[in-house]
């Protein structure tokens, strides 16, 4: 029997494609579940404006549905490692991350963060691809 997901880390780069994983993250949990939204910035990046943008991604109905949500902006030059470490700190059951939809060969060549998280994480990772037009 599958394991129930009670905590989930959703990583976003705050782009259109990166943010589409957030609604999926919230839709996967039932009352009592917890979501942590994270965004990684270069050291000395603009943290406060990023925190405000992350908070804006939390669906209004999350609280009404009994979900706990918080946000974190992490300073790091290595987003994939930062996401994996944040997942461990949060003790998340699953990582949910958006993909820009490149082929796996192109993603590997480009150093895709989603690809690197999948390769490095000891937790399950759900990669959400953009919708086709």
C-alpha positions, -999 to +999 in steps of 0.1 A: +000+000+000+012+035-008+024+060+017+002+090+025+017+124+018+013+147+048+041+172+040+053+185+007+080+209-004+072+229-035+101+246-052+096+274-076+118+298-096+088+322-096+086+320-134+054+311-152+065+275-158+082+272-124+051+283-105+027+259-121+038+232-097+024+251-067-013+244-073-005+207-078+013+207-045-017+221-026-041+198-044-022+167-033-028+172+005-058+167+027-066+185+060-037+186+083-011+185+055+018+210+053+033+227+023+066+247+023+072+268-007+108+275-014+127+298-038+165+298-042+183+331-048+219+340-053+236+350-020+228+386-012+197+384-034+165+403-028+148+381-002+119+403+011+103+408-023+107+371-031+090+362+003+061+384-007+058+367-041+059+333-025+032+342+000+011+353-029+012+318-044-005+302-014-041+296-024-067+315-003-086+283+003-055+265+018-063+276+054-100+268+050-091+233+039-069+228+070-035+230+052-005+246+068+016+266+044+048+285+049+075+300+027+113+301+026+138+320+005+172+303+005+205+319-005+226+295-025+247+292-056+234+256-061+196+256-062+193+218-065+214+211-034+195+239-015+162+223-024+173+189-013+186+202+020+154+222+026+134+190+020+155+172+046+150+201+071+113+201+065+111+163+065+089+164+035+074+133+020+076+146-015+092+174-036+070+190-062+089+211-088+081+226-121+099+220-153+103+242-183+095+212-205+128+207-222+138+172-234+158+152-209+189+155-231+185+193-234+178+196-197+209+177-188+230+199-211+214+230-196+219+219-160+182+219-153+174+224-116+145+199-118+168+174-134+195+179-108+169+176-079+157+143-093+192+130-096+203+141-061+172+138-039+167+109-015+130+118-015+104+112-042+102+141-067+071+150-088+081+170-118+052+191-133+056+199-169+040+229-185+007+224-203+009+222-240-008+250-259 
